[in-house]
């Protein structure tokens, strides 16, 4: 009960006490492993879930959860093996298909990822996350129209999923359907108003459609939320420079360098922008 209510630490204590009373309790090891996994302690979870599997009887859920632990630790093939075992034990385990799809996607096998997401959807036609991730896989395969259709289905299954609106918005930007993309980012921001990436994404759309004041507003909001957002500084600098606000533009360009990954030299684009600003400043009386 504690695990289901989110009290993972309390659940771990209870399962540990149960293991003390019965060191051969598969349920206690499985429960503690799952609670540890929820806490982000994948290595400890892996140990407990392996013990639960060794104790038997065979359990699709235990193999699925150990697969998640392997995946968290970067052991992608071991994760795939566990999901495959889970599916051998339960052919209608939609979550295991979904998780194996994620593992395939992580290792770059997009075609197999699409197959597994499709199987998850066949078992559970309202599986919003499976539609979303199949859309991501299809988009990386170059089928943007199919990806948008999957994002449509994900949103239909879960109209409050900000990530699905963002993904569809980005795909629509690639199709240059800027008006529709902007609406998707509007909705995503309604759902997650403090997400810097969403404000930045909408800023890019406004930038591309020449709504300069709107783009600056969104880049500024992204920076307010995430003060080390290098690309937001860079794009705002470009717009400020075009408006003739050279001092603030140079300040933003420098900030984009400061907030980029440590040790990275200024990109050619930033260097070119700074040189443009210097030339414009030199022309001023």
N, C-alpha and C positions, 0 to 999 in steps of 0.2 A: 504493500500500500504506500509506503514512504516513497519508493521509487516512482510510482505513478503520480504522486503529488509533487514531485520535483525535489523532494528532500533526499538527494543522493547520498550525502554524507551519513544521514541517519540510516538509510537503507544499507549502506556498506557496513555500518556497525552491526546492524541486525543480521546480515548475511554472515559476517565474520563470526558472530556468536553462534549461529546455526552450524557453521563449519566446525567450530570448536566442539559442539555437541555430537556432530556426525560428520567426520572427515571424508565420508564417501557420498555426501549429498550432492548429486548432480545439480539439482535445482538451486542450491545455495551458491555453488560456484558460478553457475550460469547467471543468477541474479546479481551477484557481486560484480561479475565481469561486465554485465550490461550497465550497471550503475557507474562503474569506473570509466567505461567508454563514454558515457554521457558527460562525465566530468573532464573529458579530454585526456585521461590517463591511459592511452592506448597500449603501452607496453605491459602494464599491470593487467589490463583487461585481457590482453592476448593470453597471458599465463593462465588466468582463471577460466577463460572460455576453452582453452586447450584441455585443461583438467576436466571440465564438464564433458567435453566430447570424448575424452578417454574413458570416463566413467560409464558413459552410455546410459540409456539406449540411444540410437541415432536420432538426431534432432535437426530438422531443417533450420529452425530458428537459431540454434547455437552455431551452426556453420555460417549462416548469414551474418550473425553478429561478429564472429571471428573474422570473417571477410572484411567487415568494416574496420576492425582493429588493424588488420594487415594493410588495408588501404591507407589508413591514417598514418601508418609508419612507412609508407612508400613501397610496400611489398606488393606491387600490383598483380604479378602472376599468382602469388599465393592467395590473394584476395579472389581472383577469378576462379581458382581451383575450389575455394570454399563455396562461392556462390553456385558453382556448377554442381557440387555435392548437394547443396541445399535444394537445388532444382531437381536433382535425381530423386530426392526424398519427397518432394512436393512440387509437381509439375505446374501447379496453379499459384505459386508463390510470387505474386506480382512484384513485391518489394525486392526479391532476390534478382529478378530479371532487370529491374531498374538499377540496382546497385552494380550488377555485372556490366550493364550498359555504361554506367559511369566509369567503371574500371577500364573498359575497352576504349572509351573516349579519352581517358587520361593517358593511355599508352599510344594514342593516335590511330587506333583502329576504328574509324568512324563508321564504316559499313556494318561491322558487327555490333557497334553501339546502336545504330538505327534498328537492326534486327531485334535486339533485346528490348529496346523501348517499345517497339511495336508489339512484342509479346506481352509486355506489362500492360499495355493498353487493351489488348485483346481480352486479358483476364479482368481488367478493371477499366472500362471505357471512360470513367470520370477521373482518371489519374492525371491531374493537372501537371505535376512535375515531370511526368514521363512525356507528355506532349511538349512541354517546354524544352526539355533536354534533347528530344528528338529533333526539335526545330534547330537547336544549336548545332547538332551534328550535321543536319542537312545543310545548314548555312555554310559550315566549313567545307562541305563537299561541293559548294557552288550552286546549290539549288535554293536560291533565295525565295522564290515563290512558294515552294513547298514548306520552307521554314516559316514564312509568314502565316501560311495556313495552319501550321502546328501551333504557333503563338496564338492565333485566333481561338483554337480549340482549348488551349491552356487557360485563356482568359474566360472563355465560356464556362469552363469547369470551376474556375476560381476567379471571380471578378475583382477580388481584392489583392491580387498578386502583383505587387509593384515590379518585381523582377521580370515578369512576363511582358508587362507594358514597356519596360525599358528595352528588352530584347527585340520586341516588335518594332519599337521606335527606331532602334539602330538599323534593323534590316530595312525599314522603309527609307531611312536616310540613304542607304546604299542604292535603293531604287529611285532616289531623288523625289520621293513622295513626301515633300517637306511639311505640307500642311497636316497630313495624317500623322506624321512622326511627331510634330509639335503637340498635337492633341494627346498622343500616347505619353509623352513626357509630362504634360500637364497633369494627367491622371496619376501617373506614378508619383509625382511630387505631392499631390493631394494625399496619397497613401503614406509617403515617407518624406515629409517636408524637410528633414534634416540630413538628407542624403546628398553629399557634395557632388557625386558623380551625376546624379539626375539633373541638378542645376547646370552643371557643366555641359551635359548632353543637350539640354534644351538651348543653352547659350550657343552651342555650335550650330544648331538649326537656325536660330535667329540671326546669327552671324552670316550664314550662307544665304539667307533670304533678305539680307540688307537691313534688318531691324537692329541698327547699331546700338541704340540706347537700351533695348531689351537684352541684347547679347551682353553688353557691359554689366547690366544689372545682374544677370544670371552668373556671369563669371565672378562678379564681386561676391555674390551669395555663396558660391562654391568655395571661395577663398576664406570667407568668414567662417564657414563650417570646418574647412580643412586648410589651415594657414600654410601648409607646405605643398599645395597643389600647383606644381610647376607649370603644367600646361595651361591652367586657368590664368596664371600670371602672364604667360607668353601671349596667349590669345587676346587678353585684355590690353597688353602692351601694343599689339598690332593695331587694335582699334583706336586706342588713344593717340598713337602716332599719326594715324590717318586723319584724325580730327585736329591735329596740330597741338595736342597737349603733350609736348615733348618731354618735359620734366617728369611728369607722372609715368609716361611711357618708358623712359629710360629706367626709372625706379623699378617698374614691373619687370622689365627685361633682366635687370640684375637679380631681382628676386627669383626669377625663373631659373637662373643659374644656381643660386644659393640653395634652392629647394629641390633641385634635381638630385639624382642618386649620388651619394658621396663619391668623390674622386672622378666623376664624369666631367670631361671638358665641355665647354659650351658648344652646343650643336651649331652646325653651319647656319641653320635658320635663325638662331638667336644672334649669332655674330653678324649676320647680314642685316638683321633688324637694327641692332645697335649702331652699325655703320650708317644705315639710312637716317637714324635719329641724329647722329653727329653731323651729317651733311646738312640736314634741315636746320639744326641749331646754328651751324656756321653761316647760313644764309640770312639769319635774323639780324636786324640792325642792332 
